[in-house]
Amino acid sequence: MAVPKRKVSKARRDKRRSSHWKLSTPNLVACPKCGELRMPHRACRNCGTYNNRTVLKTEA
């Protein structure tokens, strides 16, 4: 059975694992009312609508 000859340092271990935790960019969709890009399943910050209903008060 293979056994490591030396302890793997924290730096070497973390370098190996560094690519496993990279974050992906969030998906963006266009708001059906104003066309502004927003994250899916979130209210639009520009016009304040979600699911064709006004849920946030926005200044004109």
Summary of the structure (lengths in Angstrom):
residues: 60
radius of gyration: 23.0
end to end distance: 70.8
largest distance: 70.8
contacts: 93
relative contact order: 0.13
helix: 20%
strand: 13%
